Amino acid sequence: MGFSLINEIQDCTKLIIVDAVKAGEPPGTLYRFTQKDIETKILHVLSAHDIGFIEVLQQWHMTGVSPKIVFFGIEPEDMSSWGTELTSTIQAKIPRLVELVLQELHDSGVTAQPVGG
């Protein structure tokens, strides 16, 4: 994520972000944070993957881009290897994560259905 995404989100009223969050809980733990939570409570628990995230949000806000932000995270099982494959623990939590995101969309007045399988 970076400042380069500003063109993609400049007209958004709400932004839902899904990413790994290394906070020391058991692998597969699901999190939901708002922007206020991120700025005031969890800055110290974001993983190295999220370095600069707060700064990007602040830069967006300074340019007038300030959608409501909801961040869903999942505690990773392994952050030592960089790859695209999910562990079985994380795969087992994906359906619940999808449910949470769909509920967030529904609560915002957006009708969405999961695709694929």
N, C-alpha and C positions, 0 to 999 in steps of 0.2 A: 504494500500500500504506500502511497506517497502523494505528494502535492500534485503530481501529474493527473491524478484522478479528478481534479476539481472540475474539469469540463464535463465529466460523466455525471457528477452529482449536483452541479450548480442549481438545477431546477427541482431537486428532490425536496420534499417536505419531511420525509423520514428515510433514514438509512439504517438497514439491518446488516450488521457485520457478523460473520461466523468465522471463528479461527481457534487455534489452540491457545490455551491459557495454562501456563505452568505456575500453579499456586501451592503445590505441595499436598494436594488431596489425592485420594486414590484415582488411578487411571480410569477414565470414562466419566468422572464427575462432570456434571453439566452446570454451567454458570449463565446468568443473565445479568448484565450490567447496563445502566444508563450512562450517558456521558458524564453526568455529575458523579456517579459512583466511580467511574474511571479516573476522573480528575482528582477526587478527594480521598478515595479509600484504597484503590488497588494499584496505584502506580508502581509500587514496589513488587507486585507479584506478576506483572506481565513478563512473558518470556522474551528472550533475545530476538525472537521472531517479530516482536512488536516494538522494537526500539524505534523511537521517533513517532510513535502513534499519537501521543499527546501533542507533540509539536505540530504534527500535520493538522490535527483538529483545531489547534489554536490559529494556524495559518489560514485555514479555511474560514474560520470565524472572522478574522481580520479583513478578509476580502469580501465579506458579506455572505458567504456560503455557510449557512448554519442550520442544516436539517436536524430534526430530532434524531438522536442516535441511540440505537439499541444494539448491544453487543452480546452475542451468544458465544460462549466458549466451551471447550471440552478439554479436560485434563488429559494430556497425551501420556502414552505408555512409554514411548521412547523418543527422546529429542536428540539422541546422539547420532542418528543416521538420517540423512536427508533423502527422502524418497516419496513416492506417490502412493504406496501401498499402506493401507490401514491395518493395524493389528486386529485380531479377532475381538479383543475387548472393546476397542473403539467402534468397530463395525457393528457390534451388538447395540451400541448406544445411538447410532445414526437414526433409526426410525423415531426414537423419542425426540431427538434434536429437530428432525423435520417437523414433527407434531408441534413443537414449541414455536418454531418459526412460522408455520402455517397459522397457529393461533394468534401470534403477534400481528400477522397480516390481516387476519379476520377482525381483530380488535381495532384495526386501523381502517376498516371498511373495504378491504381488498379481498376478493374471492380468488383463491388459488387452490390448485390441486397438485399433488406430487406427480411427476412423470417418471417413466422408466420403472425399473424394478430391481 
